[in-house]
Amino acid sequence: MPQGGTLTLKTGIRSLDEQAAAANGANVGDYVVVSVADTGVGMSADIVDRVFEPFFTTKDVGKGTGLGLSQVYGFARQSGGFVAIESHPGVGTTVLIHLPRAGRPEATVALVTAAVEVKGKGIILVVEDDSDVRAVASSLLEDLGYFVLEAETGSDALKLIDRGERVDLVFTDVIMPGEMNGIDLVREMKVKHAGIPVLLTSGYTAQRIAMGEMAEGLQLLRKPYTQVDLSLAVKRVMSDQA
């Protein structure tokens, strides 16, 4: 809405019969619907058909990654729901997130033991194209006692390792633009540097498909994660390699 406008958020319940469920690749039943509607520029049908594709964006370079709606789509699908979009040029866009309606939960009492972060030592190579995310990950690891090296791309990481830098663990994002993403990096390392353990991280849930192609035992830390989550994941992967 470059000239301003109205943003409307609504919630509701929608019941899907067999025909509606089949059309949306969902199950028959009740869904909680969260809708976000704007009065912006809207989208043409050909753009609407592509909005859930990772890295697809109509924004200028540096103003959008094209991952926002793909992550919304992945979250909804992972939860057993789906996302629908209604948009018309010059009128606006409505995004409707459908999530399966849950029944009333049974009352339970559970004892929860808070996890405690685990310090460690060693050299960790952080591979992440987003400079802000890379800085945060590096800071967390340094707080945990690790020495950190950084690489912006998978190819940069491979060059660093190839030239003889000592690396005890590679912590890499899965989705990265360019010729080598995190999965490609893992494949190259399995050939050239099989002795270096790898911990993957991602916030894009649809990557479960790509993960299935890899060898069993490869570990993924889902974003967002806490320092405790990171410390335990790193320690687990490094211990498995020892």
Secondary structure, DSSP 8 states (H G I E B T S, - for coil): -TT----EEEEEEEEE-HHHHHHTT--SEEEEEEEEE--S----HHHHTTTTSTT---S-TTS--S-HHHHHHHHHHHTT-EEEEEEETTTEEEEEEEEE---------------------SEEEEE-S-HHHHHHHHHHHHHTT-EEEEESSHHHHHHHHHTT---SEEEEES--SSS--HHHHHHHHHHH-TTS-EEEEES-GGGHHHHHTS-TT-EEEESS--HHHHHHHHHHHHHHH-
